[in-house]
Amino acid sequence: MWISRIELSKGGLRYRAIAEAIRDAIQAGDLQPGELLPTHRAMAERLGVTVGTISRAYSVAADWGLVSARVGSGTVVRGLDEHEVTNPWVIGQPSNRIEFGLLYPAGLTDVALRDRCFGRSFEGLGRDLLGRAFSGYSPELGHPSHRATGADWLSRSGVVTDASEVFVTDGGQSAFMTLLTGLLHSGGTLLVEELPYLGIKHLCTAMHINTVTVPIDSEGMNPDRLKECARASGARLVLITPTLQNPTGARMGLARRKQIVDVAREAGLQIIEDATFDRLYPEAPPALVTLAPERTFYVASFSKMVLPAMRVAFVKAPAHKMPLFESVRHSLNIGGPSLQAEVVSRWIQAGLVEELCKWQRAEIDRRWRITAEKLPNVVSEKAVPAPFAWLILPNNWRSSDFAGHLREMNVIVIEAHHFAIGRANTPEAIRISLTSPASDGILLQGLEIIRELLDSDPIPARLNFR
């Protein structure tokens, strides 16, 4: 049955479509662990393609960790071992590459929780939606029921919210684009952290937004320098990540948060608060939006906390700004997200998002301990765990050389200068994602390579990827 559903378009990559069909069939349960796939020749005849196309498709599926090929035994579907399964969110990652660069949540290996999220919670979803108004575009601000669920979700996390103060977007990046479009006048300036999240850097470049970087320290944005930058630039908007700044891992304490709010009020600044990791750290101080609700726009997305495919974000904003954002959303999206927002809403109502966040935090804690054991001089077990580590390189290593050597060994990291805006001076540092490697074995292998390189004498890399 799963083979008959494969669609091979003339303009697409046929081998890729076949590999994706194998992946989908495994996720749907149509293919079971240990099941033998058709021979290359039989599959080629069935689909009307060459044997070479099937060979390449099976090879890609093997790279994804979905199948294994044994001489004389054919190609069989792999089982899902708890700590050796390829990260299901990193489709297309070569099996010999250790991915410390892209920041993904850890792959959900809790089989029972995965079943409740993707099995039981989906039962009856189509039937229930038949009576709902999903036949046309969704309201630009999101369906009323989704906005209400989002308000409840934020309120339970300590950000007391009414549905009239929430709009729904298809992910955090879309939320930031909406806010920047609505709040920045033509030629306006945005204040950002000295080393901002890559998505913000790319978005500002694409939107031709003037950016001014504000120096940061171990607690994030420096309030005195924020005041100076606001005065010198005339900016009226600042974007801040108080809880776990990406990439440096800075965490803003309560006193610093109050100072930031005081500066914002004095300088007439509006605040966009990136709350990407907030729900993973319930012990963090109150959000900026609770300290200054009249000027703060709070973005709570799900892809980094739960899974990257779930492109949904709830944005809390002053209610009087909603007509503005409704107009912007119409221009950018012509309607809000619907089906994914419905899934997230059901997960919230069933308590599944709480479970997913607790599981993800426990996995982050576990991987942090592994990293602290392997890199004790770089990562402290006493520090608050994070899904990534910011490594300041020793012994006069240049980050481009260090990363270049790692890439030669198929280990991918991101150098500090990639996060910098303009000609800003950057530390010789790299960010490594601890949750993206597919298994403990791959994580340990990558950490061992990094440790050995840290212990070696600095030498120029033969390959520099800038």
Backbone torsions as a table, in degrees:
resi	resn	phi	psi	omega
1	MET	NA	-41.8	-176.6
2	TRP	-66.6	-31.3	179.2
3	ILE	-67.7	-37.9	-177.8
4	SER	-67.1	-17.3	-178.9
5	ARG	-90.2	-4.4	-179.0
6	ILE	-70.4	127.1	178.6
7	GLU	-111.2	120.9	-178.5
8	LEU	-111.4	100.7	179.1
9	SER	-77.9	152.2	-177.7
10	LYS	-67.1	-34.0	-176.1
11	GLY	-89.0	-10.8	-174.9
12	GLY	-91.9	175.7	175.8
13	LEU	-84.3	108.8	-173.5
14	ARG	-66.3	-41.5	-179.1
15	TYR	-62.3	-36.6	179.8
16	ARG	-66.5	-42.5	179.2
17	ALA	-61.5	-38.3	179.6
18	ILE	-68.7	-43.3	177.9
19	ALA	-61.3	-41.4	178.6
20	GLU	-66.6	-33.8	177.1
21	ALA	-66.0	-37.4	176.2
22	ILE	-63.6	-45.4	177.5
23	ARG	-58.4	-48.2	-178.2
24	ASP	-63.6	-37.7	-179.4
25	ALA	-67.5	-36.1	177.7
26	ILE	-68.6	-44.5	180.0
27	GLN	-65.3	-30.8	179.3
28	ALA	-83.0	-9.4	-178.7
29	GLY	86.8	4.9	178.0
30	ASP	-73.4	-25.2	173.0
31	LEU	-116.3	129.9	-175.9
32	GLN	-107.6	154.0	176.7
33	PRO	-53.5	133.6	-180.0
34	GLY	90.0	-9.5	-178.2
35	GLU	-74.3	138.9	-177.0
36	LEU	-87.1	128.8	175.4
37	LEU	-78.6	158.3	176.4
38	PRO	-58.3	153.6	176.0
39	THR	-61.7	161.2	179.9
40	HIS	-56.3	-45.3	-177.3
41	ARG	-67.4	-44.6	-179.2
42	ALA	-62.6	-41.0	179.7
43	MET	-67.3	-39.5	179.5
44	ALA	-62.9	-43.4	178.9
45	GLU	-65.9	-38.3	-179.1
46	ARG	-64.5	-38.7	-175.2
47	LEU	-97.6	-9.0	179.8
48	GLY	73.1	36.0	178.4
49	VAL	-124.1	178.3	179.8
50	THR	-80.9	159.4	176.2
51	VAL	-63.1	-34.5	177.9
52	GLY	-60.7	-37.5	177.7
53	THR	-62.6	-42.8	179.5
54	ILE	-67.0	-40.8	179.2
55	SER	-59.2	-43.0	-179.7
56	ARG	-68.4	-39.0	179.0
57	ALA	-63.2	-44.8	179.7
58	TYR	-65.7	-34.1	178.4
59	SER	-66.2	-42.4	177.5
60	VAL	-63.4	-43.6	178.4
61	ALA	-60.5	-35.7	177.2
62	ALA	-68.6	-39.7	176.7
63	ASP	-61.1	-34.5	178.6
64	TRP	-77.1	-4.5	-179.6
65	GLY	80.9	15.3	-175.8
66	LEU	-86.5	-34.2	-176.3
67	VAL	-136.6	166.5	173.5
68	SER	-136.8	145.0	-178.0
69	ALA	-112.2	131.2	177.9
70	ARG	-124.7	133.1	179.2
71	VAL	-60.8	126.6	179.6
72	GLY	86.3	-12.4	-178.1
73	SER	-113.1	-15.0	-178.6
74	GLY	88.1	-165.5	-178.4
75	THR	-105.7	122.0	-175.4
76	VAL	-119.8	152.5	177.5
77	VAL	-73.6	132.8	179.9
78	ARG	-79.0	152.2	172.3
79	GLY	-80.3	165.9	-178.5
80	LEU	-104.1	82.1	175.7
81	ASP	-69.2	143.0	-169.3
82	GLU	-56.3	-42.5	-175.6
83	HIS	-113.9	9.5	178.6
84	GLU	-118.8	0.3	179.7
85	VAL	-68.7	137.1	174.0
86	THR	-61.8	135.9	-179.9
87	ASN	-53.1	114.2	-175.4
88	PRO	-66.9	-13.1	180.0
89	TRP	-89.4	-12.8	-177.5
90	VAL	-105.8	62.2	179.7
91	ILE	-69.1	131.5	178.4
92	GLY	97.8	-0.4	178.5
93	GLN	-75.2	121.6	179.5
94	PRO	-58.1	142.3	-174.3
95	SER	-65.0	-23.0	-178.5
96	ASN	-96.4	7.0	-179.1
97	ARG	-106.7	133.2	178.7
98	ILE	-100.7	113.1	-171.6
99	GLU	-94.2	99.7	171.8
100	PHE	-106.8	3.3	-174.6
101	GLY	-88.6	-63.6	179.0
102	LEU	-66.7	139.9	-177.0
103	LEU	-101.7	104.0	177.1
104	TYR	-116.3	156.8	167.8
105	PRO	-65.8	157.4	176.2
106	ALA	-63.3	141.2	178.0
107	GLY	-60.9	134.1	-174.2
108	LEU	-72.7	103.4	-179.2
109	THR	-97.3	-3.2	175.9
110	ASP	-76.0	101.0	-173.5
111	VAL	-61.3	-41.5	-178.5
112	ALA	-65.4	-43.0	179.4
113	LEU	-67.8	-39.7	177.4
114	ARG	-60.4	-39.4	180.0
115	ASP	-66.7	-39.4	179.7
116	ARG	-67.0	-34.6	-178.9
117	CYS	-76.0	-46.2	-170.9
118	PHE	-106.0	-7.5	178.7
119	GLY	-108.2	-75.2	-173.9
120	ARG	-63.7	-40.2	-177.0
121	SER	-69.6	-19.1	179.3
122	PHE	-88.8	-13.6	-179.6
123	GLU	-63.4	127.4	178.3
124	GLY	79.3	3.2	-177.8
125	LEU	-61.4	-48.1	179.8
126	GLY	-61.7	-42.1	-179.8
127	ARG	-63.3	-42.6	-178.7
128	ASP	-65.9	-31.0	-176.9
129	LEU	-79.9	-12.9	-178.5
130	LEU	-59.1	-35.6	-178.0
131	GLY	-90.3	3.9	-178.8
132	ARG	-98.9	160.1	-177.1
133	ALA	-85.6	67.5	178.0
134	PHE	-107.8	13.0	-177.5
135	SER	-79.4	-21.5	178.8
136	GLY	-116.2	-167.0	176.8
137	TYR	-67.7	147.7	177.0
138	SER	-76.5	157.9	174.3
139	PRO	-57.4	144.7	-175.3
140	GLU	-57.7	-34.6	-179.0
141	LEU	-88.0	-1.6	-177.7
142	GLY	104.4	156.2	177.5
143	HIS	-62.3	142.2	-179.9
144	PRO	-51.9	-39.2	-179.2
145	SER	-66.4	-36.0	179.1
146	HIS	-71.5	-38.0	177.6
147	ARG	-64.8	-39.3	178.6
148	ALA	-66.0	-41.7	177.9
149	THR	-65.1	-40.4	177.6
150	GLY	-62.0	-41.6	178.1
151	ALA	-62.0	-41.0	178.6
152	ASP	-64.9	-42.1	179.5
153	TRP	-61.9	-45.5	179.4
154	LEU	-66.6	-39.8	-179.2
155	SER	-63.4	-38.5	179.2
156	ARG	-67.7	-19.8	178.6
157	SER	-93.8	6.1	177.6
158	GLY	100.5	-3.0	177.6
159	VAL	-102.7	86.4	-174.2
160	VAL	-62.1	124.4	-169.4
161	THR	-143.4	146.4	171.8
162	ASP	-105.8	152.6	-178.8
163	ALA	-57.2	-29.0	179.8
164	SER	-68.7	-13.3	-178.9
165	GLU	-103.0	10.7	-174.9
166	VAL	-122.5	136.3	163.9
167	PHE	-129.1	157.5	-171.3
168	VAL	-113.4	135.8	178.1
169	THR	-128.6	166.3	177.7
170	ASP	-87.5	69.1	176.5
171	GLY	102.0	164.4	-177.7
172	GLY	-64.5	-38.5	-178.9
173	GLN	-62.3	-40.2	176.8
174	SER	-65.7	-36.0	177.6
175	ALA	-64.1	-44.8	179.3
176	PHE	-63.8	-40.3	178.8
177	MET	-62.6	-41.6	178.3
178	THR	-61.2	-47.5	-177.5
179	LEU	-66.0	-44.0	-178.6
180	LEU	-66.3	-37.3	178.1
181	THR	-65.3	-40.2	-176.6
182	GLY	-80.2	-30.7	-171.0
183	LEU	-99.7	-20.9	-179.1
184	LEU	-99.9	124.5	173.6
185	HIS	-76.3	161.4	179.3
186	SER	-55.2	126.3	-178.3
187	GLY	83.0	4.0	179.6
188	GLY	-70.3	167.3	-176.6
189	THR	-120.2	139.4	177.0
190	LEU	-111.1	129.0	173.1
191	LEU	-88.4	130.5	-179.2
192	VAL	-133.6	166.1	176.4
193	GLU	-66.1	154.1	-175.2
194	GLU	-53.7	-40.8	174.9
195	LEU	-123.0	88.2	-174.6
196	PRO	-80.0	164.3	172.9
197	TYR	-54.7	137.5	-174.4
198	LEU	-56.8	-37.7	-179.3
199	GLY	-60.9	-37.3	178.1
200	ILE	-69.2	-42.7	178.0
201	LYS	-57.8	-47.5	-178.9
202	HIS	-65.8	-39.1	-179.0
203	LEU	-65.6	-43.6	179.6
204	CYS	-63.9	-37.0	177.1
205	THR	-64.6	-46.8	-177.9
206	ALA	-64.8	-33.7	-177.7
207	MET	-91.7	2.3	179.9
208	HIS	56.2	44.9	-179.7
209	ILE	-91.2	133.4	173.6
210	ASN	-70.3	128.6	-179.2
211	THR	-123.2	142.2	173.7
212	VAL	-124.8	125.9	-177.8
213	THR	-89.9	139.3	179.7
214	VAL	-108.8	128.0	-179.4
215	PRO	-55.9	148.1	179.9
216	ILE	-126.0	162.1	173.0
217	ASP	-134.3	-158.3	-176.2
218	SER	-65.0	-16.2	177.0
219	GLU	-106.8	13.6	177.6
220	GLY	93.4	-146.1	-172.7
221	MET	-62.1	133.9	-179.6
222	ASN	-81.5	120.6	-175.5
223	PRO	-65.0	-37.0	178.8
224	ASP	-64.8	-42.9	179.1
225	ARG	-70.4	-30.2	175.3
226	LEU	-61.8	-43.6	178.9
227	LYS	-61.6	-44.0	179.8
228	GLU	-63.8	-44.5	-178.0
229	CYS	-67.4	-37.2	178.6
230	ALA	-65.8	-42.0	-179.3
231	ARG	-67.0	-43.3	-175.8
232	ALA	-72.2	-33.6	-174.8
233	SER	-94.3	-21.6	-174.4
234	GLY	75.5	13.1	-178.5
235	ALA	-65.9	151.6	178.1
236	ARG	-126.4	12.7	-178.2
237	LEU	-145.3	135.3	179.0
238	VAL	-133.5	141.7	177.7
239	LEU	-113.8	124.4	-172.3
240	ILE	-133.9	144.8	171.8
241	THR	-117.0	93.3	-176.1
242	PRO	-70.6	-37.6	-176.2
243	THR	-101.9	107.5	177.8
244	LEU	63.6	74.5	178.4
245	GLN	-65.5	132.9	-178.2
246	ASN	-105.8	115.4	28.3
247	PRO	-107.5	-6.2	-167.9
248	THR	-80.2	-18.4	-177.9
249	GLY	79.9	10.3	179.7
250	ALA	-61.2	142.7	-179.2
251	ARG	-127.7	126.0	-174.1
252	MET	-90.8	123.9	176.7
253	GLY	-77.6	173.2	-176.1
254	LEU	-64.0	-43.5	-178.8
255	ALA	-61.2	-42.4	179.0
256	ARG	-64.8	-39.7	179.4
257	ARG	-61.8	-41.3	178.2
258	LYS	-65.0	-38.3	178.2
259	GLN	-64.6	-40.1	178.4
260	ILE	-62.1	-43.1	179.8
261	VAL	-64.5	-41.6	178.3
262	ASP	-60.6	-43.1	178.5
263	VAL	-64.4	-42.6	-179.1
264	ALA	-60.7	-41.9	179.5
265	ARG	-67.7	-42.0	-179.2
266	GLU	-66.2	-39.1	-176.1
267	ALA	-91.6	-1.6	-179.4
268	GLY	70.5	32.3	-178.7
269	LEU	-88.8	139.1	165.2
270	GLN	-93.0	149.4	-173.0
271	ILE	-118.7	129.2	166.2
272	ILE	-101.0	118.8	-176.9
273	GLU	-103.2	116.3	177.2
274	ASP	-84.9	108.1	-176.0
275	ALA	-105.4	33.8	-174.4
276	THR	-50.6	-43.7	-173.2
277	PHE	-107.2	5.9	-172.0
278	ASP	-54.9	-44.9	-173.1
279	ARG	-71.5	-16.6	176.2
280	LEU	-80.6	-12.9	-177.1
281	TYR	-129.6	70.3	-178.3
282	PRO	-63.0	-16.1	179.5
283	GLU	-81.0	-5.7	-179.0
284	ALA	-66.5	156.3	177.9
285	PRO	-61.6	166.8	179.6
286	PRO	-56.0	146.0	-179.6
287	ALA	-66.2	156.0	177.3
288	LEU	-58.1	-34.8	-177.2
289	VAL	-64.3	-26.1	177.1
290	THR	-78.3	-23.3	179.5
291	LEU	-87.8	-28.8	-179.0
292	ALA	-143.5	67.8	-176.0
293	PRO	-65.7	-20.9	-175.4
294	GLU	-75.8	-14.9	-175.1
295	ARG	-133.9	8.5	-174.4
296	THR	-114.0	138.8	178.2
297	PHE	-117.3	112.3	-168.0
298	TYR	-102.8	121.4	-176.3
299	VAL	-110.5	113.1	179.4
300	ALA	-115.0	103.5	-179.6
301	SER	-104.1	170.7	-172.9
302	PHE	-113.0	-16.9	-169.7
303	SER	-64.8	-36.2	-179.5
304	LYS	-83.0	-22.3	-178.8
305	MET	-90.5	-32.0	-170.9
306	VAL	-118.1	-70.0	175.8
307	LEU	-162.6	145.1	-172.8
308	PRO	-66.6	-24.6	-179.4
309	ALA	-71.0	-17.0	-178.2
310	MET	-88.3	84.9	-174.6
311	ARG	-86.9	79.6	179.9
312	VAL	-139.8	139.5	174.2
313	ALA	-141.2	142.8	172.3
314	PHE	-104.3	130.3	-179.4
315	VAL	-115.4	123.1	174.1
316	LYS	-95.3	128.8	-179.2
317	ALA	-145.7	156.4	175.3
318	PRO	-53.7	135.4	-173.5
319	ALA	-57.9	-33.5	-177.0
320	HIS	-70.2	-11.4	178.2
321	LYS	-89.0	-6.7	-173.2
322	MET	-63.3	-39.9	176.1
323	PRO	-58.0	-38.0	177.6
324	LEU	-61.5	-48.8	-176.8
325	PHE	-72.1	-27.9	175.0
326	GLU	-63.4	-41.8	178.0
327	SER	-66.3	-42.6	179.0
328	VAL	-63.7	-44.8	-179.7
329	ARG	-61.2	-37.3	178.9
330	HIS	-64.5	-40.6	-179.8
331	SER	-68.0	-38.9	-174.5
332	LEU	-86.0	-35.9	-169.9
333	ASN	-123.9	-22.2	-171.2
334	ILE	49.6	67.3	179.6
335	GLY	113.8	155.1	178.7
336	GLY	-97.1	175.5	177.6
337	PRO	-68.3	148.5	-178.4
338	SER	-127.7	-65.1	-173.0
339	LEU	-65.7	-45.7	179.2
340	GLN	-66.2	-37.8	177.2
341	ALA	-64.8	-33.0	176.8
342	GLU	-66.2	-42.5	178.5
343	VAL	-62.2	-48.5	179.6
344	VAL	-60.5	-41.9	179.1
345	SER	-60.1	-42.5	178.2
346	ARG	-64.8	-40.6	178.0
347	TRP	-62.7	-41.5	178.7
348	ILE	-62.7	-47.6	-177.9
349	GLN	-63.5	-31.4	-179.6
350	ALA	-87.7	-1.5	-179.1
351	GLY	79.4	9.5	-176.2
352	LEU	-74.4	-33.7	178.7
353	VAL	-65.0	-38.3	175.4
354	GLU	-58.9	-44.6	178.8
355	GLU	-64.1	-42.2	179.9
356	LEU	-62.6	-42.1	179.2
357	CYS	-66.0	-41.6	178.7
358	LYS	-64.5	-40.6	178.6
359	TRP	-64.6	-43.9	-178.3
360	GLN	-63.9	-42.6	178.8
361	ARG	-62.6	-42.5	178.8
362	ALA	-62.2	-39.1	178.8
363	GLU	-68.5	-38.4	175.7
364	ILE	-61.3	-46.4	179.2
365	ASP	-59.0	-43.4	-177.8
366	ARG	-65.0	-45.8	-179.2
367	ARG	-68.9	-31.6	176.8
368	TRP	-64.5	-41.2	178.7
369	ARG	-63.1	-41.5	177.0
370	ILE	-59.7	-44.0	-178.6
371	THR	-66.9	-40.6	179.3
372	ALA	-63.3	-33.3	178.2
373	GLU	-71.6	-37.6	-178.7
374	LYS	-80.8	-34.4	-177.5
375	LEU	-125.0	63.2	-172.8
376	PRO	-64.0	-25.4	-179.6
377	ASN	-85.6	-3.5	-177.6
378	VAL	-115.0	-43.3	-176.9
379	VAL	-118.1	127.6	-178.8
380	SER	-96.8	131.1	177.8
381	GLU	-67.0	-22.7	-179.7
382	LYS	-78.8	-18.0	-179.9
383	ALA	-72.4	159.3	175.7
384	VAL	-68.0	124.1	-176.4
385	PRO	-61.8	151.7	177.9
386	ALA	-139.7	159.5	178.3
387	PRO	-75.1	-3.5	178.0
388	PHE	-145.4	161.6	177.5
389	ALA	-125.8	141.4	178.8
390	TRP	-104.4	110.0	-173.6
391	LEU	-101.8	111.2	171.8
392	ILE	-81.2	120.3	-171.2
393	LEU	-78.8	140.7	-179.2
394	PRO	-93.6	176.5	166.3
395	ASN	55.4	39.5	174.9
396	ASN	63.3	21.7	173.8
397	TRP	-66.5	135.7	167.9
398	ARG	-88.1	135.8	-175.8
399	SER	-61.8	-34.3	179.5
400	SER	-66.9	-37.7	177.0
401	ASP	-67.7	-44.5	-178.4
402	PHE	-61.1	-49.1	179.9
403	ALA	-65.7	-34.2	178.2
404	GLY	-62.8	-43.7	177.2
405	HIS	-63.5	-40.9	178.7
406	LEU	-62.0	-41.7	-179.9
407	ARG	-63.7	-34.0	175.8
408	GLU	-62.1	-25.4	179.0
409	MET	-101.6	17.9	176.9
410	ASN	63.9	31.0	174.2
411	VAL	-113.0	122.4	-173.7
412	ILE	-106.1	124.4	174.7
413	VAL	-131.8	174.7	177.3
414	ILE	-119.9	126.9	179.2
415	GLU	-78.1	156.2	-176.8
416	ALA	-58.9	-37.6	-173.1
417	HIS	-66.0	-19.0	177.0
418	HIS	-67.2	-25.4	-179.6
419	PHE	-86.9	-16.7	-174.1
420	ALA	-73.4	149.8	175.9
421	ILE	-109.4	131.8	179.4
422	GLY	68.9	-142.2	-176.6
423	ARG	-100.8	26.4	-178.1
424	ALA	-62.0	141.6	175.0
425	ASN	-71.5	135.3	-178.1
426	THR	-123.8	150.2	177.3
427	PRO	-71.7	159.0	173.7
428	GLU	-81.0	91.1	-172.5
429	ALA	-147.4	162.0	174.5
430	ILE	-135.1	154.8	171.6
431	ARG	-107.8	132.3	175.0
432	ILE	-119.2	130.6	177.2
433	SER	-84.8	123.5	-177.7
434	LEU	-89.4	-14.8	-176.5
435	THR	-99.4	-10.7	-178.1
436	SER	-78.9	-35.4	178.2
437	PRO	-54.4	142.5	-168.9
438	ALA	-72.3	-22.5	-174.7
439	SER	-154.3	169.0	175.7
440	ASP	-61.1	-39.5	-179.5
441	GLY	-60.9	-44.5	179.5
442	ILE	-68.8	-40.1	177.6
443	LEU	-58.4	-49.0	-178.2
444	LEU	-65.0	-39.6	178.5
445	GLN	-61.2	-45.1	179.4
446	GLY	-66.1	-41.4	179.4
447	LEU	-64.9	-36.6	178.6
448	GLU	-64.7	-40.8	177.6
449	ILE	-63.3	-43.1	179.0
450	ILE	-63.3	-43.0	-179.0
451	ARG	-62.1	-44.8	-179.9
452	GLU	-63.4	-38.0	179.4
453	LEU	-69.5	-37.4	177.5
454	LEU	-62.3	-33.7	-178.0
455	ASP	-82.6	-7.0	-177.1
456	SER	-91.5	168.4	177.5
457	ASP	-77.6	137.2	179.4
458	PRO	-62.4	130.0	173.5
459	ILE	-139.1	149.9	178.8
460	PRO	-60.4	139.8	177.6
461	ALA	-78.7	146.6	175.4
462	ARG	-71.7	-27.1	-178.7
463	LEU	-122.3	121.2	174.6
464	ASN	-113.3	123.9	179.5
465	PHE	-107.3	103.2	-178.2
466	ARG	-107.7	NA	NA
